[in-house]
Amino acid sequence: MIYPEFIKKDQTIGICAPSAGVGKKLDSFLLSNRVLRSRGYRIKETASVRKNAERGGTARQRGKELDELVLDRKVKAIICAAGGDFMYEMLPYVNMEHIRDNPKWICGMSDPTNLLYTVTTNLDIATLYGFNGAGFTFDRDRSQENFFNILEGNLVRQKSFRKYRKMIEYINGSQSFDHPVKWISKNDTVIEGRLIGGCLDVINKLIGTRFDKTNEFIDRYENDGIVWYFDIFSMTALDLYLTLLQFRNAGWFRNCKGVLLGRIGFENTDVMTYHQALNKALGGIPWIAEMDIGHTDPCMTMINGAMAKVICRDGKGSVSFRLK
């Protein structure tokens, strides 16, 4: 596994828009930039970032702007500006050879899973799942501090949070974190292995495509075992169940040490619960659910490709990493 050079103060973070532009939330993006500069980072922003559109340019243009940051020797890390729905269509225009020859941290969450997951499983280059470029504020709790610590090479042990807010509350601008955090597992659980995952609404679109090198990745790290983590935005519990079966039939649960599931952005349990889906699809594979991963705030930073140790006891837990 290749771990890019960690960023230092006064170095440059590149921001591009491989999915949506930030025009609809420009105020949040400008605030986020101020946060990055306050921490001592410089910023290089590509031309299409501020587009007020669901696509930050054409698929070809988005690939070109990503490549611009990859090839810029002054840029030490790249953060995707925002999530969205259309990054998948720009994957054919991602220059994987340039990324392979110029490894640097690529960061994002939600739709940027298309890029992060593909880079890690295709090129064995670690990536960071946790924050997009418009997501930083001055009053965020330790989840944001954890992200910056990890980006700078301080691999903090991330502990579960005390309270969270639901996705609909985040969208409506609520600043109240009123819901108790409680991780769920069948028993007190310790899961260790090579970590990979992201937004499951995205990963399931990659199965069987030319970008899918998952089985090769699993084979390379069979001695470590694989720990999957899933962030779900709006998949129903039935969708989760069927997708996990698809994983199993594609061979993706070979050498699986465990599955981690974040809180669901928008729940739909008409047919079954998400926990029932996990039990029914995974069989004896250990799992932990309701974790601080993904779309509900606050969230942990996950290192795709790193060795992870995840502990869950009495509804609380922690995630720690080793770069091996």
Residue pairs with C-beta under 8 A, 6 or more apart in sequence:
1 124
1 125
1 126
1 194
1 305
1 306
1 323
1 324
2 103
2 123
2 124
2 125
2 126
3 126
3 305
3 306
3 323
4 77
4 103
4 104
4 105
4 125
4 126
5 76
5 104
6 105
6 151
6 152
6 153
7 13
7 41
7 76
7 77
7 105
7 151
7 152
8 76
8 152
9 39
9 40
9 41
10 40
10 41
10 42
11 41
11 42
11 74
11 76
11 77
12 41
12 42
12 43
12 44
12 72
12 74
12 75
12 76
13 36
13 41
13 42
13 43
13 44
13 75
13 76
13 77
13 78
13 79
14 43
14 44
14 45
14 46
14 69
14 72
14 75
14 77
14 78
14 79
15 43
15 44
15 45
15 46
15 49
15 78
15 79
15 80
15 81
15 133
16 45
16 46
16 48
16 49
16 56
16 62
16 65
16 66
16 68
16 69
16 78
16 80
16 81
17 46
17 48
17 49
17 51
17 56
17 57
17 62
17 65
17 80
17 81
17 82
18 56
18 62
18 63
18 65
18 66
18 80
18 87
18 90
18 112
18 114
18 115
19 55
19 56
19 62
19 80
19 81
19 82
19 83
19 84
19 85
19 86
19 87
19 110
19 111
19 112
19 114
20 53
20 54
20 55
20 56
20 81
20 82
20 83
20 84
20 85
20 86
20 111
21 48
21 49
21 50
21 51
21 52
21 53
21 54
21 55
21 56
21 57
21 81
21 82
22 28
22 29
22 49
22 50
22 51
22 81
22 82
22 133
22 134
23 50
23 51
23 52
23 53
24 52
25 82
25 134
26 50
26 52
28 134
28 135
28 137
29 49
29 50
29 81
29 133
29 134
31 136
31 137
31 138
32 133
32 134
32 135
32 136
32 137
33 43
34 138
35 136
35 137
35 138
36 43
36 136
37 43
38 138
39 148
44 69
44 72
44 74
44 75
46 65
46 66
46 68
46 69
47 57
47 65
48 56
48 57
48 61
48 62
48 65
49 56
49 81
49 133
51 57
54 84
54 85
54 86
55 62
55 84
55 86
56 62
56 65
56 81
56 82
57 65
59 86
59 89
59 90
59 92
59 93
60 90
60 93
62 87
62 90
62 93
63 90
63 92
63 93
63 94
63 95
64 93
66 78
66 94
66 115
67 94
67 95
67 98
69 75
69 78
70 78
70 95
70 98
70 99
70 102
70 104
71 98
71 102
75 104
76 104
76 105
77 104
77 105
77 106
77 107
77 151
78 104
78 105
78 106
78 107
79 107
79 108
79 131
79 132
79 133
80 106
80 107
80 108
80 112
80 115
80 132
80 133
81 132
81 133
81 134
82 132
82 133
82 134
83 108
83 109
83 110
83 111
83 112
83 132
84 110
84 111
85 111
86 111
87 111
87 112
87 114
87 115
87 202
88 114
88 202
88 205
91 114
91 115
91 118
91 211
94 115
94 118
96 119
96 122
96 123
99 106
99 119
99 123
99 125
100 123
100 125
103 123
103 125
105 126
105 127
105 128
105 151
106 115
106 116
106 119
106 125
106 127
106 128
107 116
107 127
107 128
107 129
107 130
107 131
107 147
107 151
108 115
108 116
108 128
108 129
108 131
108 132
108 133
109 129
109 130
109 131
109 132
109 135
109 198
109 199
109 231
109 294
109 295
109 299
110 132
110 199
110 202
110 231
110 233
110 294
110 295
111 199
111 202
112 132
113 129
113 198
113 199
113 202
113 203
113 231
114 202
114 205
114 206
115 127
116 127
116 128
116 129
116 198
116 304
117 127
117 196
117 197
117 198
117 202
117 203
117 206
117 304
118 206
118 211
118 213
119 125
119 127
120 126
120 127
120 196
120 217
120 304
120 305
121 196
121 212
121 213
121 214
121 216
121 217
122 211
122 213
124 217
124 220
124 305
125 305
126 303
126 304
126 305
126 306
126 323
127 303
127 304
127 305
128 147
128 150
128 151
128 301
128 302
128 303
128 304
129 197
129 198
129 231
129 301
129 302
129 303
129 304
130 143
130 146
130 147
130 299
130 300
130 301
130 302
131 144
131 147
131 301
136 144
137 144
140 298
141 161
141 298
142 161
142 298
143 161
143 292
143 297
143 298
143 299
143 300
143 301
146 156
146 158
146 300
146 301
147 301
149 155
149 156
150 156
150 301
150 303
150 321
155 320
155 321
155 322
155 323
157 318
157 319
157 320
158 292
158 300
158 301
158 318
158 319
158 320
159 316
159 317
159 318
160 181
160 183
160 291
160 292
160 316
160 317
160 318
161 181
161 292
161 298
162 180
162 181
163 177
163 178
163 179
163 180
163 181
164 177
164 179
164 181
164 263
164 292
164 296
164 297
164 298
165 174
165 176
165 177
165 178
165 179
165 296
165 297
166 179
166 263
166 296
167 233
167 265
167 266
167 295
167 296
168 266
169 176
170 296
170 297
177 297
177 298
181 290
181 292
181 315
181 316
182 290
182 315
182 316
183 288
183 289
183 290
183 291
183 312
183 315
183 316
183 317
184 275
184 288
184 289
184 290
184 315
185 286
185 287
185 288
185 289
185 312
186 286
186 287
188 312
188 313
188 314
189 258
189 286
189 288
189 310
189 311
189 312
189 313
190 309
190 310
190 311
190 312
191 227
191 257
191 258
191 260
191 286
191 288
191 308
191 309
191 310
192 225
192 227
192 257
192 307
192 308
192 309
192 310
193 224
193 225
193 226
193 227
193 256
193 257
193 258
193 307
193 308
194 221
194 224
194 225
194 226
194 227
194 305
194 306
194 307
194 308
195 227
195 229
195 302
195 303
195 304
195 305
195 306
195 307
195 308
195 321
196 217
196 226
196 227
196 228
196 229
196 304
196 305
197 203
197 228
197 229
197 230
197 231
197 260
197 302
197 304
198 229
198 230
198 231
198 304
199 230
199 231
199 232
199 233
199 294
200 230
200 231
200 232
200 235
200 240
200 243
201 232
201 233
201 234
201 235
203 230
204 243
204 246
206 212
206 214
207 214
207 246
207 247
207 250
208 250
214 250
214 252
215 250
215 251
215 252
215 254
218 226
218 251
218 252
218 254
218 255
221 255
222 254
222 255
224 307
224 324
225 255
225 256
225 257
226 254
226 255
226 256
226 257
227 256
227 257
227 258
227 259
227 260
227 308
227 310
228 252
228 253
228 256
228 258
228 259
228 260
229 259
229 260
229 261
229 262
229 291
229 293
229 302
230 240
230 259
230 260
230 261
230 262
230 293
231 262
231 293
231 294
231 295
232 240
232 261
232 262
232 264
232 265
232 274
232 294
232 295
233 265
233 266
233 294
233 295
234 265
234 266
234 268
235 243
235 264
235 268
236 268
236 269
236 270
236 271
237 267
237 268
237 269
237 270
237 271
237 272
237 273
237 274
237 276
237 277
238 270
238 271
238 272
238 277
240 274
240 277
240 278
240 281
241 272
241 276
241 277
241 280
241 281
244 277
244 278
244 281
244 282
245 281
247 253
248 281
253 282
253 285
256 285
257 286
258 285
258 286
258 287
258 288
258 310
259 278
259 282
259 285
259 286
259 287
259 288
260 287
260 288
260 291
260 293
260 310
261 274
261 278
261 287
261 288
261 289
261 290
261 291
261 293
262 290
262 291
262 292
262 293
262 294
262 295
262 296
262 299
263 290
263 291
263 292
263 293
263 294
263 295
263 296
264 274
264 296
265 294
265 295
265 296
267 274
272 280
274 289
275 289
278 287
278 289
288 310
288 312
288 317
291 300
291 317
292 298
292 299
292 300
293 299
293 300
293 302
300 319
302 308
302 319
303 321
303 323
306 321
306 322
306 323
306 324
307 321
307 322
307 323
307 324
308 319
308 320
308 321
308 322
309 319
309 320
309 321
309 322
310 317
310 318
310 319
311 317
311 318
